[in-house]
Amino acid sequence: MKYQSQKVALIYMLTALALFAVQVTMGLVIGWIYVDPNFLSELLPFNIARMLHTNSLVVWLITGFFGAAYFLVPEEAERELHSVKLAYIQLAILVLGTAGVVVTYLFNLFEGNFLLGKEGREFLEQPLWVKAGIVVAALIFLFNITMTVLKGRKTAITNILLLGLWGLALLFLFAFYNPGNLALDKQYWWYVVHLWVEGVWELIMASILAYLMLKLTGVDREIVEKWLYVIVAAALFSGILGTGHHYYWIGTPGYWQWIGSIFSSLEVIPFFAMMAFAFVMVWKGRRDHPNKAALLWSLGCATLAFFGAGVWGFLHTLHGVNYYTHGTQITAAHGHLAFFGAYVALNLAIMSYAMPILKGRDPYNQVLNMASFWLMSGGMVFMTFTLTFAGTVQTHLQRVMGEYFMDVQEQLWVFYVMRFGSGVAVVLGCLLFIYALLAPRKEIIAQGVAAE
């Protein structure tokens, strides 16, 4: 670790890992509710469990992004963070807001209250006071990181990372706009949801992946930066108008069906480029880096993102296909693998690289870490296939044959059982990953004692 202020990244990463454990546990609960619909129906209704599952996903991923930025920006800028104190204040606001959200959701507090009660918008259910807190925390973060970069060395990695992080914060402001017209509401709602995950988050992903490739492979910075600019250009070109694939059936003009179909088909390109980038960098690289686990997660991130976000996204993005498939389990299949590949694996990659450095040790428990990769990735891939098959059956029976929704759900029971089994594998993989990063190996402790 070159700079003392990088240590602030460790507490962010630990917070993110705790929320990761909560997120996958809630996913397992939801998975079982699909099998046994009355499970916890009074204590923890499905809609509350799902809110906790999706919201904790978004919060832990963003917390991980913040931690990654606090780790890599001092190194790239070649100077200490502008203010460590601000970084801790920012984290305290985020933790307070997260706790407030969980309590509000679980006990259904302040129902209907404009300021304190939850809103009824998917993924943006947070009470108004929490949204305001998120904006304050984001502004503190952006000030801290931007000042650090402006006073230090500017690189393509920090420039793209800053662009992505500023975009993340600015697009979240649309969460405050909640028009009465449902079509208009959905139009602006996608400005946050789509332009995050298929827009600015891709810039953050590309910059962190580029940093990892730089450190793990030893390839020249000039080559990494050229790839980075190409990937970012492709992501923005396809992703912005690719929002149109959400506008097919919400009451917007018909031309969105063509705009959405064409540009969202092109969204495969940046993900393919990221996968090619990662493997070419490793192939060209001349460095045999000791942290094999971080390299595995980096390559896994690029590969699973291409299949989850790229291929599975393309499967149902053309409006002629989407007419039948939207809102089915095919959407869930795409969503799970895309998020896991692009953003979960990315966070776990940077944690696998950074945490041993932050704790002042060589990479340790790498075998367990790599085992957790195969367990989580295997579980997620199996889940994707079971949901894809379930969605195909659901599309035919419900959308083509016209059977009732609940009648079709009963016929999908066997797929939901298999999905639950894959969820167990993902949770076990998550716990194994956390253990691998946090539990020191005995021989390392023994060496440390002997040295002293």
C-alpha positions as CSV (number, residue, x, y, z in Angstrom):
1,M,0.0,0.0,0.0
2,K,1.6,3.2,-1.2
3,Y,-0.7,5.8,0.5
4,Q,-2.0,5.7,4.1
5,S,-5.4,7.2,3.0
6,Q,-6.1,4.1,1.0
7,K,-6.9,2.4,4.3
8,V,-10.3,4.0,4.2
9,A,-11.2,1.7,1.3
10,L,-11.1,-1.3,3.7
11,I,-14.1,-0.2,5.9
12,Y,-16.1,0.4,2.7
13,M,-15.3,-3.1,1.4
14,L,-16.2,-4.7,4.7
15,T,-19.5,-2.8,4.8
16,A,-20.2,-3.9,1.2
17,L,-19.5,-7.6,2.1
18,A,-21.9,-7.4,5.0
19,L,-24.6,-6.1,2.8
20,F,-23.7,-8.7,0.1
21,A,-24.4,-11.4,2.7
22,V,-27.8,-9.8,3.5
23,Q,-28.7,-9.5,-0.2
24,V,-28.1,-13.2,-1.1
25,T,-29.8,-14.4,2.1
26,M,-32.9,-12.4,1.1
27,G,-32.6,-13.9,-2.4
28,L,-32.7,-17.3,-0.9
29,V,-35.8,-16.4,1.1
30,I,-37.5,-15.2,-2.0
31,G,-36.4,-18.3,-3.9
32,W,-38.2,-20.5,-1.3
33,I,-41.3,-18.3,-1.4
34,Y,-41.6,-19.2,-5.1
35,V,-41.6,-22.9,-4.1
36,D,-43.8,-22.4,-1.0
37,P,-45.8,-19.2,-1.5
38,N,-47.1,-19.0,2.1
39,F,-43.6,-19.1,3.6
40,L,-43.2,-16.1,6.0
41,S,-46.2,-14.5,4.4
42,E,-47.2,-12.6,7.5
43,L,-43.8,-12.0,9.1
44,L,-41.9,-11.1,5.9
45,P,-44.2,-10.6,2.9
46,F,-42.7,-11.2,-0.6
47,N,-42.8,-7.6,-1.6
48,I,-40.8,-6.5,1.4
49,A,-38.3,-9.4,1.0
50,R,-37.8,-8.4,-2.7
51,M,-37.3,-4.8,-1.8
52,L,-34.6,-5.7,0.7
53,H,-33.0,-8.1,-1.9
54,T,-32.9,-5.5,-4.7
55,N,-32.1,-2.5,-2.6
56,S,-29.3,-4.2,-0.7
57,L,-27.8,-5.3,-4.0
58,V,-27.7,-1.7,-5.3
59,V,-26.4,-0.3,-2.1
60,W,-23.6,-2.8,-1.6
61,L,-22.5,-2.5,-5.2
62,I,-22.3,1.3,-5.0
63,T,-20.5,1.0,-1.6
64,G,-18.0,-1.3,-3.3
65,F,-17.5,1.2,-6.1
66,F,-16.8,3.9,-3.5
67,G,-14.3,1.6,-1.8
68,A,-12.6,0.8,-5.1
69,A,-12.3,4.5,-6.0
70,Y,-10.8,5.3,-2.6
71,F,-8.3,2.5,-3.2
72,L,-7.2,3.1,-6.7
73,V,-7.5,6.9,-7.1
74,P,-4.7,7.8,-4.7
75,E,-2.4,5.3,-6.6
76,E,-3.5,6.7,-10.0
77,A,-3.3,10.3,-8.9
78,E,0.0,9.7,-7.0
79,R,-1.2,11.6,-3.9
80,E,-3.1,11.1,-0.7
81,L,-6.9,11.4,-0.6
82,H,-8.1,15.0,-0.2
83,S,-9.9,14.2,3.1
84,V,-10.1,10.9,5.0
85,K,-12.5,12.5,7.4
86,L,-15.0,13.3,4.7
87,A,-14.8,9.6,3.5
88,Y,-15.8,8.4,7.0
89,I,-18.6,11.0,7.2
90,Q,-19.9,9.8,3.9
91,L,-19.9,6.2,5.0
92,A,-21.7,7.1,8.2
93,I,-24.5,8.8,6.2
94,L,-24.8,5.7,3.9
95,V,-25.0,3.3,6.8
96,L,-27.6,5.4,8.6
97,G,-29.7,5.6,5.4
98,T,-29.4,1.9,4.9
99,A,-30.5,1.1,8.4
100,G,-33.4,3.6,8.1
101,V,-34.5,1.9,4.9
102,V,-34.4,-1.6,6.4
103,V,-36.4,-0.6,9.5
104,T,-38.9,1.3,7.3
105,Y,-39.4,-1.6,5.0
106,L,-39.5,-4.4,7.6
107,F,-42.1,-2.7,9.9
108,N,-43.9,-0.7,7.2
109,L,-43.4,2.5,9.1
110,F,-44.8,5.9,8.1
111,E,-47.1,4.5,5.4
112,G,-48.2,7.3,3.1
113,N,-45.9,9.9,4.7
114,F,-44.3,12.1,2.1
115,L,-41.0,12.5,3.9
116,L,-40.6,9.3,6.0
117,G,-42.6,6.6,4.2
118,K,-41.4,4.4,1.4
119,E,-42.4,5.3,-2.2
120,G,-44.1,2.8,-4.4
121,R,-41.6,2.9,-7.3
122,E,-39.6,-0.3,-7.9
123,F,-35.9,0.0,-6.9
124,L,-36.6,3.6,-5.9
125,E,-38.7,2.8,-2.9
126,Q,-36.4,4.6,-0.5
127,P,-38.1,7.3,1.7
128,L,-37.4,10.9,0.7
129,W,-35.1,11.6,3.6
130,V,-32.9,8.6,2.6
131,K,-32.8,9.8,-1.0
132,A,-31.6,13.2,0.2
133,G,-29.0,11.5,2.4
134,I,-27.8,9.5,-0.6
135,V,-27.4,12.7,-2.6
136,V,-25.4,14.4,0.3
137,A,-23.2,11.3,0.6
138,A,-22.6,11.2,-3.2
139,L,-21.7,14.9,-3.3
140,I,-19.2,14.5,-0.4
141,F,-17.7,11.5,-2.3
142,L,-17.5,13.4,-5.6
143,F,-15.9,16.4,-4.0
144,N,-13.3,14.2,-2.2
145,I,-12.4,12.2,-5.3
146,T,-12.5,15.1,-7.8
147,M,-10.2,17.2,-5.6
148,T,-7.8,14.3,-5.2
149,V,-7.6,13.8,-9.0
150,L,-7.4,17.6,-9.8
151,K,-4.4,18.0,-7.5
152,G,-2.6,14.9,-8.8
153,R,-1.8,12.9,-11.9
154,K,-4.7,12.6,-14.4
155,T,-5.0,9.2,-16.2
156,A,-7.6,7.7,-18.5
157,I,-8.7,5.4,-15.7
158,T,-9.4,8.2,-13.2
159,N,-11.0,10.3,-16.0
160,I,-13.4,7.5,-17.0
161,L,-14.1,6.6,-13.4
162,L,-15.0,10.2,-12.5
163,L,-17.2,10.5,-15.5
164,G,-19.1,7.3,-14.5
165,L,-19.4,8.4,-10.8
166,W,-20.6,11.9,-11.6
167,G,-23.1,10.4,-14.0
168,L,-24.3,8.0,-11.3
169,A,-24.9,10.9,-8.9
170,L,-26.6,13.2,-11.4
171,L,-28.9,10.6,-12.9
172,F,-30.1,9.6,-9.4
173,L,-31.7,13.1,-9.2
174,F,-34.5,11.8,-11.5
175,A,-35.5,9.6,-8.5
176,F,-37.0,12.7,-7.0
177,Y,-39.3,13.4,-9.9
178,N,-42.5,11.4,-9.5
179,P,-45.1,12.5,-12.0
180,G,-48.8,11.5,-11.6
181,N,-48.9,10.1,-15.2
182,L,-47.7,6.5,-15.1
183,A,-46.2,6.4,-18.6
184,L,-44.3,9.6,-17.9
185,D,-43.2,8.2,-14.5
186,K,-41.8,5.1,-16.2
187,Q,-40.1,7.2,-18.8
188,Y,-38.1,9.1,-16.3
189,W,-37.8,6.1,-13.9
190,W,-35.7,4.4,-16.6
191,Y,-33.4,7.4,-16.7
192,V,-32.1,6.2,-13.3
193,V,-32.5,2.4,-13.6
194,H,-31.3,1.8,-17.2
195,L,-28.8,4.7,-17.6
196,W,-27.2,3.5,-14.4
197,V,-26.7,-0.2,-15.1
198,E,-26.3,0.1,-18.9
199,G,-24.7,3.5,-19.0
200,V,-22.6,5.1,-16.3
201,W,-22.0,1.8,-14.3
202,E,-20.4,0.4,-17.4
203,L,-17.9,3.3,-17.3
204,I,-17.1,2.5,-13.7
205,M,-16.8,-1.2,-14.6
206,A,-14.5,-0.5,-17.5
207,S,-12.2,1.7,-15.5
208,I,-11.9,-0.6,-12.5
209,L,-11.3,-3.6,-14.8
210,A,-8.6,-1.6,-16.7
211,Y,-6.9,-0.8,-13.3
212,L,-6.9,-4.5,-12.4
213,M,-5.5,-5.5,-15.8
214,L,-2.8,-2.9,-15.4
215,K,-1.8,-4.3,-12.0
216,L,-2.3,-8.0,-12.7
217,T,-0.8,-8.4,-16.2
218,G,1.9,-5.8,-16.5
219,V,0.7,-4.6,-19.9
220,D,1.7,-1.1,-20.8
221,R,-0.7,1.6,-19.7
222,E,-0.9,3.0,-23.2
223,I,-2.4,-0.2,-24.5
224,V,-4.9,-0.5,-21.6
225,E,-6.0,3.1,-22.1
226,K,-6.6,2.7,-25.9
227,W,-8.9,-0.3,-25.1
228,L,-10.6,1.7,-22.4
229,Y,-11.6,4.5,-24.7
230,V,-13.0,2.2,-27.3
231,I,-15.1,0.3,-24.7
232,V,-16.4,3.5,-23.2
233,A,-17.3,5.0,-26.6
234,A,-19.2,1.8,-27.5
235,A,-21.0,1.7,-24.1
236,L,-22.2,5.3,-24.4
237,F,-23.2,5.0,-28.1
238,S,-25.3,1.9,-27.6
239,G,-26.5,2.4,-24.0
240,I,-28.1,5.9,-24.1
241,L,-30.5,5.2,-26.9
242,G,-30.7,1.6,-25.8
243,T,-33.0,2.9,-23.1
244,G,-35.6,2.6,-25.8
245,H,-36.0,-1.2,-25.2
246,H,-37.8,-0.3,-22.0
247,Y,-40.2,2.1,-23.8
248,Y,-41.9,-0.6,-26.0
249,W,-45.0,-1.1,-23.9
250,I,-45.3,1.9,-21.5
251,G,-47.4,4.2,-23.7
252,T,-44.6,6.0,-25.6
253,P,-44.6,6.5,-29.5
254,G,-44.1,3.5,-31.7
255,Y,-40.7,4.7,-33.1
256,W,-39.1,3.7,-29.8
257,Q,-39.6,0.1,-30.8
258,W,-37.2,0.5,-33.6
259,I,-34.7,2.8,-31.8
260,G,-34.8,0.4,-28.8
261,S,-34.3,-2.7,-31.0
262,I,-31.4,-1.3,-33.0
263,F,-29.4,0.4,-30.2
264,S,-30.0,-2.2,-27.6
265,S,-28.8,-4.9,-30.1
266,L,-25.5,-2.9,-30.2
267,E,-25.2,-3.1,-26.4
268,V,-23.6,-6.5,-26.9
269,I,-20.5,-4.8,-28.4
270,P,-19.0,-3.1,-25.3
271,F,-19.5,-6.3,-23.2
272,F,-17.8,-8.4,-25.9
273,A,-15.0,-5.8,-26.1
274,M,-14.5,-5.9,-22.3
275,M,-14.3,-9.7,-22.4
276,A,-11.8,-9.6,-25.4
277,F,-9.9,-6.8,-23.6
278,A,-9.4,-8.9,-20.4
279,F,-8.3,-12.0,-22.1
280,V,-6.0,-10.2,-24.6
281,M,-4.3,-8.3,-21.7
282,V,-3.7,-11.5,-19.8
283,W,-2.3,-13.1,-23.0
284,K,-0.1,-10.1,-23.8
285,G,0.9,-9.7,-20.1
286,R,4.4,-10.6,-19.0
287,R,3.8,-10.6,-15.3
288,D,3.2,-13.7,-13.2
289,H,1.2,-12.0,-10.5
290,P,0.9,-13.9,-7.2
291,N,-2.8,-13.0,-6.8
292,K,-4.4,-15.6,-9.0
293,A,-7.8,-15.2,-7.3
294,A,-8.1,-11.6,-8.3
295,L,-7.2,-12.5,-11.9
296,L,-9.8,-15.3,-12.0
297,W,-12.5,-12.9,-10.7
298,S,-11.5,-10.3,-13.3
299,L,-11.7,-12.8,-16.2
300,G,-14.9,-14.2,-14.8
301,C,-16.4,-10.8,-14.5
302,A,-15.7,-10.0,-18.2
303,T,-16.9,-13.3,-19.4
304,L,-20.1,-13.6,-17.3
305,A,-21.0,-10.0,-18.1
306,F,-20.8,-10.7,-21.8
307,F,-23.1,-13.7,-21.5
308,G,-25.5,-12.2,-18.9
309,A,-25.8,-8.6,-20.1
310,G,-24.8,-9.2,-23.7
311,V,-26.1,-12.5,-24.9
312,W,-29.1,-13.0,-22.5
313,G,-30.0,-9.3,-23.0
314,F,-30.0,-9.7,-26.8
315,L,-32.2,-12.8,-26.5
316,H,-35.3,-10.8,-25.7
317,T,-34.4,-7.2,-26.7
318,L,-35.9,-7.1,-30.2
319,H,-39.5,-5.7,-29.9
320,G,-41.0,-8.6,-31.8
321,V,-39.6,-11.1,-29.3
322,N,-40.1,-8.8,-26.3
323,Y,-43.8,-8.5,-27.1
324,Y,-44.1,-12.1,-25.8
325,T,-41.3,-12.3,-23.2
326,H,-41.3,-9.1,-21.2
327,G,-42.0,-9.5,-17.6
328,T,-41.5,-13.3,-17.7
329,Q,-38.8,-15.4,-16.0
330,I,-36.6,-14.7,-19.0
331,T,-36.2,-11.2,-17.7
332,A,-35.2,-12.6,-14.3
333,A,-32.6,-14.9,-16.0
334,H,-31.0,-12.0,-17.8
335,G,-31.1,-9.7,-14.8
336,H,-29.4,-12.2,-12.4
337,L,-26.5,-13.2,-14.7
338,A,-26.0,-9.6,-15.9
339,F,-25.8,-8.1,-12.4
340,F,-23.6,-11.0,-11.1
341,G,-21.2,-10.9,-14.0
342,A,-20.8,-7.2,-14.6
343,Y,-21.0,-5.8,-11.1
344,V,-20.9,-8.4,-8.4
345,A,-17.9,-10.2,-9.9
346,L,-16.2,-6.8,-10.5
347,N,-16.5,-5.8,-6.8
348,L,-15.3,-9.2,-5.7
349,A,-12.3,-8.9,-8.1
350,I,-11.2,-5.5,-6.7
351,M,-11.7,-6.8,-3.2
352,S,-9.6,-9.9,-3.9
353,Y,-6.8,-7.7,-5.2
354,A,-7.1,-4.8,-2.7
355,M,-7.9,-6.4,0.7
356,P,-4.7,-8.4,1.1
357,I,-2.7,-5.1,0.3
358,L,-4.8,-3.1,2.7
359,K,-4.3,-5.6,5.5
360,G,-0.6,-5.8,4.8
361,R,-0.4,-9.4,3.8
362,D,0.3,-11.5,0.7
363,P,-2.8,-12.9,-1.0
364,Y,-4.0,-15.6,1.3
365,N,-6.6,-18.4,1.2
366,Q,-6.6,-18.2,-2.6
367,V,-7.7,-21.7,-3.0
368,L,-10.9,-21.0,-1.0
369,N,-11.4,-17.7,-2.8
370,M,-11.2,-19.5,-6.2
371,A,-13.5,-22.2,-5.0
372,S,-16.0,-19.5,-4.0
373,F,-15.7,-18.2,-7.6
374,W,-16.7,-21.5,-9.1
375,L,-19.4,-22.1,-6.5
376,M,-21.0,-18.7,-7.0
377,S,-20.6,-18.6,-10.7
378,G,-21.7,-22.2,-11.2
379,G,-24.8,-21.5,-9.1
380,M,-25.6,-18.3,-11.0
381,V,-25.2,-19.9,-14.4
382,F,-27.4,-22.9,-13.4
383,M,-30.0,-20.4,-12.0
384,T,-29.9,-18.5,-15.3
385,F,-30.6,-21.7,-17.3
386,T,-33.4,-22.8,-15.0
387,L,-35.0,-19.4,-15.2
388,T,-34.6,-19.3,-19.0
389,F,-36.3,-22.6,-19.4
390,A,-39.0,-21.5,-16.9
391,G,-39.5,-18.3,-18.9
392,T,-39.7,-20.1,-22.2
393,V,-42.5,-22.4,-20.9
394,Q,-44.2,-19.4,-19.2
395,T,-44.1,-17.4,-22.5
396,H,-45.6,-20.2,-24.5
397,L,-48.3,-21.1,-22.0
398,Q,-49.2,-17.6,-20.8
399,R,-48.6,-15.3,-23.8
400,V,-49.2,-17.7,-26.7
401,M,-51.7,-20.2,-25.3
402,G,-53.5,-17.6,-23.1
403,E,-53.5,-19.6,-19.8
404,Y,-53.9,-17.8,-16.5
405,F,-50.8,-16.5,-14.7
406,M,-51.3,-18.5,-11.5
407,D,-52.1,-21.7,-13.4
408,V,-48.8,-21.3,-15.3
409,Q,-46.9,-20.6,-12.1
410,E,-48.0,-23.9,-10.7
411,Q,-46.5,-25.7,-13.7
412,L,-43.2,-23.9,-13.2
413,W,-42.7,-25.4,-9.7
414,V,-40.0,-27.8,-10.7
415,F,-37.9,-24.9,-12.2
416,Y,-38.3,-22.9,-9.0
417,V,-37.0,-25.9,-6.9
418,M,-33.9,-26.0,-9.1
419,R,-33.5,-22.3,-8.9
420,F,-33.6,-22.5,-5.1
421,G,-30.9,-25.2,-5.2
422,S,-28.7,-22.9,-7.3
423,G,-29.4,-20.1,-4.8
424,V,-28.0,-22.3,-2.0
425,A,-24.8,-22.7,-3.9
426,V,-24.5,-18.9,-4.4
427,V,-25.1,-18.2,-0.7
428,L,-22.5,-20.8,0.3
429,G,-20.1,-19.3,-2.2
430,C,-20.7,-15.8,-0.8
431,L,-19.9,-17.1,2.8
432,L,-16.8,-18.9,1.6
433,F,-15.6,-15.8,-0.2
434,I,-16.0,-13.7,3.0
435,Y,-14.2,-16.3,5.0
436,A,-11.4,-16.6,2.5
437,L,-10.7,-12.8,2.6
438,L,-11.2,-12.3,6.3
439,A,-9.8,-15.4,8.0
440,P,-5.9,-15.4,8.1
441,R,-4.1,-18.6,7.4
442,K,-2.4,-20.1,10.4
443,E,1.0,-20.5,8.7
444,I,1.1,-16.7,7.9
445,I,0.3,-15.9,11.6
446,A,3.0,-18.4,12.6
447,Q,5.5,-16.7,10.3
448,G,4.6,-13.3,11.7
449,V,5.1,-14.5,15.3
450,A,8.4,-16.1,14.4
451,A,9.5,-12.9,12.7
452,E,8.7,-10.8,15.7
